[in-house]
Amino acid sequence: MSSRAFLVDGIGNGPLPNHSLALEYPDAELAGALRRFVRGRLDHHADGDDVVQETYLRLFAYQATARVNDMKALCFAIARNLLLDHHRAARRSTHVELDEAIVCPQPTADRVLAFRRAVVIMADALERMPPLRREIFLRKRLDGLRTDTIAQSLDMSMAAVEKHVVRAFQDLRGALAKRGFTMEAGA
């Protein structure tokens, strides 16, 4: 059983030439055996991956403070203890089947990402707008001012203010459309 040794400074900043403790990484053979050992004792493979990952974390934490003479034995001992903890926790908790009809009211991660991209596109489009159009649009839509209030403060007609708002929306829709977004679809 071979393993790779990697000297670290304890903070994870990379190799140091003369350090007394070396982190040994399990080789592919040990990693495969450990994975089979854990998965054979669990119902769900995803839980097995979590146990193997936690085994490695605890192995590396132990190696940071002490020398490991038999890494294979230590890995299996850590995994065995984690499996016992897992089975104890499973006995204490009960599984509740979730109804597929229950829908989370929060937007999905891809929807949030789409909204964020749309915000960046619209912010860029706002920066490229003529200053007066941008000012009128922001007063109307962001500040919530009425058209007659904006017209009076800028000494313009209400029709001119409304045209600027309409053109600002056209600019924003056009910028979004270029990138494949629509305001009607909610980004």
C-alpha positions, 0 to 999 in steps of 0.5 A: 500500500503506497501513499503520497506524502505532501508537506504543508505548513498547517494552513494549507499554503503548500509545501514546506521543505523541512516539516516534521509532519507529512499529510499522506493521501490515500492511494486509489486502492485504499480509496476504493476499498474504503468506499466499498467498505462504507457503501456495503454498510449503508442503504444510500450511496450518497451517504457513503460518499459523505462518510468517506469524505468525512473519513478523509477530513478526520484523517487529515486533521489527525495527521496534522497533529500526530504521525500515522503509522498505519494509514489503512487501519486508521482510515477503516477505524475512522470509517467504522466509527462514523458508520456507527454514528450514522446508524445511531442518528438514523435510529433516532430520526424518522424519515418523512416522505415529502409530497411532490405536490409541495412546492418551495416558494423560493426561486430555484438557484438557476432562476436566481442566477438568471435574475442576477444576470438580468440585473447586470444587463439592465444596469449596463443598459441604464449606464448607456442611456442618455442622461435625461432619459435615465434620470426620468426613468429612475425617478419614475420607476425607482423613486415612484414619482408621478409623471406630473411631478417629474415634468414639473421639476424638469420643466417638461411636458408630461408627454415628453416625460412619458416618451422618455419612460417608454424609450427607457423600457424599449432600451432595457427590453432590447438589451435583455433581448440581445442576451436572450432574456424577456421582461415578460418571462421574468428574466 
